[in-house]
Amino acid sequence: MDAKLPIRMLHDRLLVALDTEAGDRRSSGGIVIPATAAMGRRLGWARVEAVGSQVRAVEVGDRVLFDPEDRAEVEVRGESFILLRERDLHAVASPRIDEGQTGLYL
């Protein structure tokens, strides 16, 4: 693939990058829980990099909550991304909120 070709997402597809904040976590007691620790089914956050023409509730730059087990990974220009459908999202965190809303679309 030519490195200079732009990428246009189709239909209801999203191209997202995993949040760098999604690494190690701390318990309420201050214990560090490594990102590789086995836990129950845990959803993950990612940053939207590109959206298809039929995506309605998400814009580039939003943070989205999704199930990391239901994903397709792709490498573009040496960077790893995840390809999702809009319907596979569980929530959207965005600064575009009205007064009285939480900022999460559930």
Secondary structure, DSSP 8 states (H G I E B T S, - for coil): --TTS-----TTEEEEEE-TT-S-EE-TTS-EE-TT---SS--EEEEEEEE-TT--S--TT-EEEE-TTS-EEEEETTEEEEEEEGGGEEEEE-S---TT--SEE-
